[in-house]
């Protein structure tokens, strides 16, 4: 066993390095996206929230159009803290998704892209 020699650390390889001995883990936090990709992801997340909430919104609409007896079960749920938070998240998602969609349409139309 050699006691006086230092072992050289292996050279760090990048994912685009053709001479890499093995692949490098490219985690989602290591990827730096351009601003337009970040805005696109910000548009898709509220859209996903709205799609997932759609069955509950349809049930609430059906209950509101029915007799007053059916609405009695929904009112305490909507007035609770959890119901208020859900309404806030849904309104935020709808507003954000709508404004981001308009922004994407304006980008596609060529408005202020210079």
C-alpha positions as CSV (number, residue, x, y, z in Angstrom):
1,X,0.0,0.0,0.0
2,X,1.4,3.4,-1.0
3,X,1.2,5.9,1.8
4,X,2.5,9.1,0.2
5,X,0.5,9.4,-3.0
6,X,-2.7,11.3,-3.4
7,X,-5.4,9.9,-5.5
8,X,-6.7,12.2,-8.2
9,X,-10.4,13.1,-8.0
10,X,-12.3,12.0,-11.2
11,X,-13.1,14.9,-13.5
12,X,-16.7,16.0,-13.3
13,X,-18.5,15.3,-16.5
14,X,-21.4,17.3,-18.0
15,X,-24.4,15.8,-19.7
16,X,-23.3,17.2,-23.0
17,X,-19.7,16.0,-22.7
18,X,-19.2,13.3,-25.4
19,X,-16.2,11.8,-23.6
20,X,-18.1,11.1,-20.4
21,X,-17.5,7.7,-18.9
22,X,-21.0,7.4,-17.6
23,X,-24.2,9.4,-17.6
24,X,-24.7,12.2,-15.2
25,X,-28.0,12.6,-13.3
26,X,-29.8,15.6,-14.6
27,X,-32.3,16.5,-11.9
28,X,-35.2,18.8,-12.4
29,X,-33.7,21.4,-10.1
30,X,-30.5,21.5,-12.2
31,X,-32.3,22.5,-15.4
32,X,-32.6,26.2,-16.0
33,X,-35.6,27.0,-18.2
34,X,-36.1,30.2,-20.2
35,X,-38.7,32.7,-19.1
36,X,-41.2,31.6,-21.7
37,X,-41.0,28.0,-20.5
38,X,-41.5,29.1,-16.9
39,X,-44.6,31.1,-17.9
40,X,-45.9,28.1,-19.8
41,X,-45.6,25.9,-16.7
42,X,-47.2,28.6,-14.7
43,X,-50.1,28.5,-17.2
44,X,-50.5,24.7,-17.0
45,X,-50.5,24.3,-13.2
46,X,-53.7,26.4,-12.7
47,X,-55.2,24.7,-15.7
48,X,-54.6,21.3,-14.0
49,X,-56.1,22.6,-10.7
50,X,-59.2,23.7,-12.6
51,X,-59.6,20.4,-14.5
52,X,-59.3,18.4,-11.2
53,X,-61.9,20.7,-9.5
54,X,-64.3,20.4,-12.4
55,X,-66.4,17.5,-11.1
56,X,-66.9,19.3,-7.8
57,X,-67.9,22.4,-9.6
58,X,-70.4,20.5,-11.7
59,X,-71.9,19.0,-8.5
60,X,-72.1,22.4,-6.9
61,X,-73.9,23.8,-9.9
62,X,-76.3,20.9,-10.0
63,X,-77.1,21.4,-6.3
64,X,-77.6,25.2,-6.8
65,X,-80.0,24.6,-9.6
66,X,-82.1,22.1,-7.7
67,X,-84.4,22.6,-4.8
68,X,-83.3,24.6,-1.7
69,X,-83.1,21.4,0.3
70,X,-80.0,20.3,-1.7
71,X,-78.2,23.6,-1.1
72,X,-78.4,23.1,2.7
73,X,-75.6,20.5,2.6
74,X,-73.2,22.7,0.6
75,X,-73.5,26.0,2.5
76,X,-71.7,24.8,5.8
77,X,-69.0,23.2,3.7
78,X,-68.4,26.4,1.6
79,X,-68.4,28.6,4.7
80,X,-65.8,26.5,6.6
81,X,-62.1,27.4,6.6
82,X,-61.3,24.6,4.1
83,X,-64.1,25.7,1.8
84,X,-62.9,29.3,1.9
85,X,-59.4,28.2,1.1
86,X,-60.7,26.0,-1.8
87,X,-62.7,28.9,-3.2
88,X,-59.6,31.2,-2.9
89,X,-57.4,28.6,-4.8
90,X,-60.1,28.1,-7.5
91,X,-60.6,31.9,-8.0
92,X,-56.8,32.4,-8.1
93,X,-56.4,29.5,-10.6
94,X,-59.1,30.8,-12.8
95,X,-57.7,34.4,-12.8
96,X,-54.1,33.2,-13.4
97,X,-55.0,30.7,-16.1
98,X,-57.1,33.3,-17.9
99,X,-54.5,36.1,-17.8
100,X,-51.7,33.7,-18.7
101,X,-53.8,32.4,-21.7
102,X,-54.4,35.9,-22.9
103,X,-50.7,36.6,-22.6
104,X,-49.9,33.5,-24.7
105,X,-52.4,34.6,-27.3
106,X,-50.8,38.1,-27.4
107,X,-47.3,36.5,-27.8
108,X,-48.7,34.3,-30.6
109,X,-50.1,37.4,-32.3
110,X,-46.7,39.2,-32.1
111,X,-47.6,41.9,-29.6
112,X,-44.6,43.3,-27.7
113,X,-42.2,40.5,-28.7
114,X,-39.5,42.7,-30.1
